[in-house]
Amino acid sequence: MSAWFTVAVSPKVGSLAAVAAVLATAGITVDGIMGAPESDGSLHLAVPDAQLQAAIAALTALGLQPITEESDPTGEAGAPLDAGIIGAILRGPRS
């Protein structure tokens, strides 16, 4: 299974490349990417469940603050997890 998380990056050219390079250097497989970091800075990534903590650590070392369902289970902390339709899809229905 894949674990999805959201990270806010600077909305500028090269931000996606920087994230991908850090994950590649750490040996993390990227299963999926959604978002448009050049417009609003929200980037949604999927990695294998077993590699989630390593991905979080690698991106935190880069100075980013990844958000997972576990770190924000309500989805109410605000951007970037709540941002737009992609955030709603990732959160899924709430009971």
C-alpha positions, 0 to 999 in steps of 0.5 A: 500500500501507499501512504499519502502525505502533503508538503508545502513547497515554495511555489517556484520553478525547481521545487518539485525537483528538489523534493524528488532529489531528496527522496531519491537520495534517501532511496525512497520510491515515489508511488504518486504525485498530485498537485501544482507546486508552482501555483499554490505550493501544495504537493501531495505525494505517495510512498510505500507505507514502509518508507513513509517515516524515512520520507518524512525524515528526509523532507523534514531535514530539507526544512519542509513540514510534511503533513500526514493523516496521522499528524492531522487526523481531522483535516482541520489544521488548514493548508496544505492538507485542506487545500482544494479538491486534492486535499478533499480527495486525500482526506476522504469522507469524514464520519 
